[in-house]
């Protein structure tokens, strides 16, 4: 948007006043000199110099003021830079294997800590949602700019059950309204799904089936593996595998 600032031109009205004041001061100075100075003595002591030189500083001051006011009055381009606020959906694995202690204190606690740190790093006007999944997927917190509410939902997560990663991804995509993202003429908000899991999907929809839908909706998926590679962790005396990097 272009903004004009003609009010600065009013400052030019002060220029004649300054010039008149300067001329009056010069006349007063000359009268004072004539009354109290011996002119012949003064001329014999001081070198003769062009009288206009003493007027240069005030003249330059006036010209500078005119240039400054003129520059301030020209049109100014006011750029309003809009940032597309993002939608971020946190998808947290709460399956039984997330109770493993190969990452202290447990995989789930480590996932909560990582997710909490991410929430704190996001700008306050970014919307965040939280989905937990085990044998099924549950929307714990719909998209909101209330990051405190997301923290509260995150702290309430409890482990248990199987791992339905594909079902969780499908639920996450539905929260982003992929139809409006692709069919609408309006530029959609940038969207990302952040998955924190040990990577072992054994129930529900195959995650690979959801991939084409994610690509079509232009939704990025960032996966964070929780657990050690080839870990020998156990849960309730039963062994659980390490992070399934191939699945991630």
Order of alpha helices (4+ residues) and beta strands (2+ residues): beta-alpha-alpha-alpha-beta-beta-alpha-beta-beta-alpha-alpha-alpha-beta-alpha-beta-beta-beta
